[in-house]
Structure formats: C-alpha cells, structure tokens
C-alpha cells in the first residue's frame, strides 16, 4: 500500500513537471509495466486529477485542466520560491494580485514544514524591499493567456498599442515572457514582419481564438533578459543618445546595468554608451550619475542641454555662496 501511494505521488510529480509523457517513458521512470501505469493513471483520475490520454504511437499522458484545482506537489526549492514570490507580488506590476497573493500564501505557509518556514522567515526578516511601483499594471489574466500560448506553442493574435497610442493587429509565435523591475514583455516572432519583436504586456489585448500550433524557432538570443534589455533601454524612451565614457568597458559595465543602456568597447580605455531617456535633461543626469568622465557623440542637442545645466548650476552656486 505504501509503495503504491509513493508511486502515485511520483507519477503525479512527473505529470506536473512535463507537458506530455508516453506510457513507455513513465513506465521506465517508475520501474513498472505499462499496465501498472494505466492502473495508476486511473487512480489519479479517481482522486480528481484530470489525466488525459491520447492514443497512437505519438500519444501519451498529460495533466489537463479540471473543474477544481487538485493538490499540487512542490519540492523544497519550489515551495520556497513560490512563498517568496507571493510575498513580493503585492502591488508589483500585476493588477489585483495583492489580495490573492496573501490568501495563497496563508494556505501555503499552513502546510510548510518547519525547516522551510524558517528559511522563508529568515529571508523575509532580513530583506528590505525597495521596489518602484509601476504606473502601468498588467491584468493577470492577460499574463496567464500569454504564458499558456508560449507553453503550448500556439499562434497568438492581439491588438497592440505603441507608445503613441496607435493600435495595430498582430499575429505572432510567442516564445517567452520576460519580467523587468517595472514591466512584463513578450518576446515573439512577428509573422507579418518576419522578425523577432518585443511587446510590452500592458499594451497587449489578446483577441482569441488562438492557434494553430507551430514548431519552435531558434530564439533570438541565448540570454533573453539581455536581449530585451538592449531593446527597451533605448526604444522605450522619447530620446536616444550616444556618449563616450572615458573608462574601459569592464569598469563601465560594473556600474551601467543592462536596463541603463548598451555598452560597446571603443578602444582599450573607453567605451560607447547608447541609452534612452524621456528628455535630454534627464539624459544628462543619467550619464552624469555614472560618475565617469564622458563626451557627447550624438545628438548635438545633448551638448546644449549640458551647457544649459552647467549655467544653471553655476548661477545656483553663485547665489548660495553670495
């Protein structure tokens, strides 16, 4: 009896970890026959787990959606990650998720083993969040729909608003969702434009039905976070500029983050910083706060903004000293 129960838990864990398994693969993993796998699947169904089976050589078993949410199996690291994520979720970019996060966290902490509760408690007790609350919030239902399309490999159709408010219709092959400190982005292959594109999730309005399914493409970059950062560090802002920082690339990279701009080497003792800002005045502060000596490459208007700021600061200094 105990052996059967343990095997059922192991089978459930496998079904939750992977979208679809063949009967032969499950039998090999569990060390049983295919007939035993079929009996165990029937037991899971009796317990309320919607395990679907597809016939044929390409068929297999997968865990589907049911009328109610059955218990989930989490290993130690997953449980800690979920608890910490729920604590951090309230008010951080997803509209209406705060209250739901608190309820889910209460249920999770009620059943957490003491060793995991202590780990989470220590992390929360000695961590001070300093996060900016984003102005643009994302409907969690939209995030779920985007994530499901990425997971299932289904074409996605949506209306998209650009930074000026103009709406376009898009049909894409979604690849991944990327989350920055303030926003969510969808990385997808745009079928109409024949290229990879990055879309802000808060500007997406899905228009189902979606599909059909598509074979996966080679991703645009190994590090999708860096890929998105390079795209949004300039194009998300009204103005762009390039300055030459008079320090080696490695020294600048220790201060300038991926979301602050794109760095490229310019000889051994300098590098170029391409960045964006809402105004040229904000660009001056952005570059000055790196703490490095620099010179303007483009646009020439940035030089005028620096000169105007210099004069304003000089007048303030004269008044303060006078």
N, C-alpha and C positions, 0 to 999 in steps of 0.2 A: 504493500500500500504506500509506504513512504517513498519507495523507489519510483512508483508510478506518479505520485504527486510531484516529486522533484523533476521528473522528466517532463511533466506538463508545464511546469514553470520554465524549464529550459526551452521547450518548444515555443512557448509564448514569447520569451525573450528574443528568440531568433526571428519570429514573425514581426516583432516590433522593430527590430534593428535593420531589416532589409525589406524592400518593397515586395519581392516575389521570390519564392523558393520552389524548386522542383521537389517532387516527392523523394527522388533518389538522394538529392543533396541533404534533405532533412534527415533521412534515414541514416546517412553516413555520419552526419554531425552528432546524432543522438545515439548511434551504435545499436540501432534496432532495424527491424524489417520495414518495408514499405507498408505492409498490412498494419503493423503497430502504429505507424504514423497516421494512417487513416482513422484508426480507432481513437487515437489521442486527439485528432482534429475534431472528431465527433464529440468528445468530452468537453473540449473548449467551447464548442457551439452550445452545448447544454448549459454551460456556465455563463452564456451571454456574449461570447466573443464572436463577432461576425467573420469567420474564416471562409473566404471564397476559394473555390477550386475551379480551374479551367482545364478541360480535357485536352488530349492530344500530346504530341511529342514536345511542343513548345509551351505546354501548360504548366500549371503549378499551383501553389497555395499562396494566398496573400491575405493580410488582415485588412478588412474593409471597415466602412463606417456603419454603425448600428443605430438603433433607436435611442440607446442610452450609452453613456460613457462607462465602459468596464474598467476595472483596476489596471493601472499601468505598472510595469516593472522598471525600476531605476536602479542602476548600480550606485556605489557611493559617490563617485565623481559627478555623475549626472544629477543626483539629488542635491548635492552642494551647489552645483551650477544653477539649477532651477531655483533654489531658495534665494541665492544671492541675486539672481536676475529679477525675481519677483520683488525683492526689497528695493531694487534700483529702478523699477519700472514706473512707479507712480509719478505722473507728470513729466515724463521724459520722452516726449515725441510721439506718443500714441494716444489719441484722444479717447477718453473714457475708460482707460485701463486701470486707473489707480485703485478704485474700489474693488474691482475684480481681482487685482493682484493681492490685495490684503486678504480677501476671502480664501483664495487658493493657497496663500502662504500659511494661513492658520490651519488649514486641513493638512498641509504637508508637514508642518512642524509638530503636529499632534502625533504623528506616527514615526517621526525620525528617531533613529537610535541615538542614545546619549552621546556616543563618540562623534556623530555627525553634527548634533546640535551644538556641541562645544566648539567644533571647528567653525561653524557658521556664526556662532555668537562672538567668538574672538575676532573674526574678520569684520563683523559689523561694529563691534565695540571700539575697535582701533582704526577705523576708517572714517574719514570725514569727506563727504561728497561735496564737490564744488563744481556743479554742472550748470550750464546755461539752459534755461527752459526755452525750447524753440518756439518761434512765433507761428510757424506752420505745423499743424498737427495732422497726423495720418489716421484715417479710420482703420481700426484694427481689422475689420472685415476685408478691406482692400489689401492689406498686407497678407492676410491669410490666403486670399484668392491668388495673389501674385506668387506666393510661396508654393501653393499647390500646383500652379501651372509650370513652375520651374521643376518641381519634383516629378510631375507626370510627363514632362516633355510635350506639352500641348501648346499649340499656337495661341497667342493672346491678342485680343482686339480691345482697343481702348481709345477714348478721346483724351488728348493731351494738350495742356495749356503751356505755352512757353512763358518766358519771364515778362513778356509784354502783354500777356493775357490772351493772345491769339490761339484759337483751338484748331487742332489738326486730328485726323483719324490715323491711327497707327495699327499695323498688323506685324507682330514680332514673334520671334522664337526666344522665349525668356531663358536666361541662363542662371543668374544668381541675384539675390538681394544683398546689398552692401549697406551697412549702417555706419554713419559717422557720428560724431558727438551730437550733431544737431538735426541730421536728416537721414532719410532712407532713400536709397537709389536702386533702380532696377537696371541691370546690365543685360542687354538683349540684342539679338540680330534683327535689324530692321529690314523686312523683306522688300519694301518699296525702295529703300535707299541702298540696299545691297551692302550694308556695312554694320559694324557694331555701333551701338548707341547707348548712352546712359540717360535714364529718365528719373526725374525726381518723383518719388512715390506720392507725395501730397498733391501733385498735379495730374495724377492718373485717375481716370474714371472708366473702369472696365465696362465693356459692352458685350456680355455673353450672348449666345453660346460661344465657347472657345473650341479649339481643335482645328484640324486633326492633329494627331501626334506626329512628331518629327524626329529624325535621327540626330543625336547630339553633334554639335560642331566643335572644332578646335577653339578653345577660349581665346579671347583677345590678348590675355597676358596670364602668366603664372600667378602673379600676385594681383588679384582683382582689387584689393583695397588700394594699392598704389596706383593702379590703372584709373580707378575712379577719382582718386585724389588729384592726379595730374590733370584730369579733365575738368574738375569743378574748381580747382584753385584759381583758374583764370576766367573760364567761360561763364561762371555763375555770377560774375560781377559786371558792373556797368563799364568799368575802365580796366585796361591792362597796361602793364609797363614792364620794361626790362632794365635792370640795373646791374652794374658790375661790382660785386663785392670784392674788396681788396684783401681777401684771405683765401687760403687753399680750400678746395671743395670739401674735404673731410672736416675742417674746422667749421665751415658754414653749416654743413649737414647736422652737426651736433646741436645747432640752435634752431634752424629753419626746419619745421616739420613738413610732412607730406602735404598737409592741407594748406600750408602757408605759401606754397609756390613750388615751381620746378627749378631745380638747380642743375647746371651743367658746368663742367670744367672749362676754364678759359686760361690755359697755361698752368704752370705749377703753383703760382702764388695768387691766383684769382679765380673767380667763378661767376657765372651769369645766373641771376635770379629773375625768373619770369613769374609775375604774380598779378592778382586782380584785387580791386577794391571798389567800393561804391562811388568814391570820389577821389580826385587826385590828391586832395588834402589828406584823406585817410591813407592813401598810398605812401605819402611822405612819412607819416607816423609809423606805418607798418615797416618800412625799410629802416627808419632811424632806430626803432626799438630792437633791431637785431644786434645793435651795439658795434657793428662793423663799419669801417670806412668804405665809402662807395662812390660811384659816379653814374650818372644817368646815361643810358644808351638810347632809350625811346620811351615815350614820345617827348618831344622838346617841351611840351606844356608842363611836364613834370618839373623841369628846371625852374620854370616861372613860379610854380607853387612852392618850391623850396625857397626861392628868393623872397616870396611874399611872407612865408612863415618866418624866415630869418629876420626880416624887417620888423614884423610884429613882435617877435620875442625881444629884439633889441630895444624897441620902444617900451615894452613892459619892464625890461631890466633897468632902463634909464629912469623910469618913473619910480621903481622900487628903491633904487639907490639914491634918488634925489630927495 
